Amino acid sequence: MHPVTDAQKPDARHERQKLQKRLQREAGQAIADFAMIEAGDKIMCCLSGGKDSYAMLDILLSLQKKAPVRFEVIAVNLDQKQPGFPQHVLPQYLQDLGIECHIIERDTYSVVKDKIPAGKTTCGLCSRLRRGILYAFAEANGVTKIALGHHRDDLLETLFLNMFYGGKLKSMAPLLRSDDGRNTVIRPLAYCREKDLERFAELRDYPVIPCNLCGSQKNLQRQVIKDMFKVWDEEHPGRLETMFSALCNVEPSHLADPQLYNFADNSRKAAPRSVAPNGAAKKGVTSVSGKAAEEFGRLDVLNL
């Protein structure tokens, strides 16, 4: 007989089910708030082998069974030829799930190592190369939405990275169309906390694959922000939640960007927001996400 693992014990199963419902509820709400998924969409779930992308695929497949609209989900992994990358892990995992999957093989690892001096951060070039390859694949295969596994902490970290190091008030958009309009990126986990995803990955026992490029780099700027957030979360519970609410409730007239707000005639230069975080409508603003998105939100609250 095989020994029972911690993830298979009754208490762990109950915790996993409870956590899965919460993550599905948060993802469903994000999908509704930003109208991420529409009828007939072909969603390309980008799998890196990390905890977040595994959880995203899991959640999308669960929502697909109960969704008010029909959409297709395919899984795609980009094999960047990193040394020691276990090439059998993802194909076997996806085969067991029984969904359409594609493994794209491109040696971006050698390009990054050749172009980036030793000790310098590789993330920028690596992500640009990866994005170009995934965009091209999506276009060639009729994909309408590219799903990435960024979560709430990623959005907050990016906001602070841009403030501290880039001089911009900028984060990650839950839904983003490429400059040429040919690709649309969605981030269904935008409302999900990283610590919940970490625990869920443990309980689901995902075959997580570490990144040999950036995963071993020390003193990354993002890690500095992560460490700062960890201290805040421990010493000031609820601060990160308040910060995320602020990210979703922007007042252009109380910032200092004349490209965003016309201070001369006291009017916005950009379209007003339509939704507030976690489905709470902003005062005086109604949702424009459409009936399908409303149904996603209703499904999320009642059925999961």
Buried (B, 14 or more C-beta within 10 A) or exposed (E): EEEEEEEEEEEBEEBBEEBBBBBBBBBBBBBBBBBBBEEEBBBBBBBBBBBBBBBBBBBBBBBBEEBBBEBBBBBBBBBBBBEEBEEEBBEEBBEEEEBEBBBBEBEBBEBBBEEBEEEEBBBEBBEEBBBEBBBEBBEEEEBBBBBBBBBBBBBBBBBBBBBEEEEEBEBBBBBBEBEEEEBBBBBBBBBBBBEBBBBBBBBBEBEBBEBEBBEEBEEBBBEBBBEEBEEBBEEEEEEBBEBBEEBBEEEBEEEEEEEBBEEEEEEEEEEEEBBBBBBEEBEEEEBEBEEBBBBBBEBBEEEB
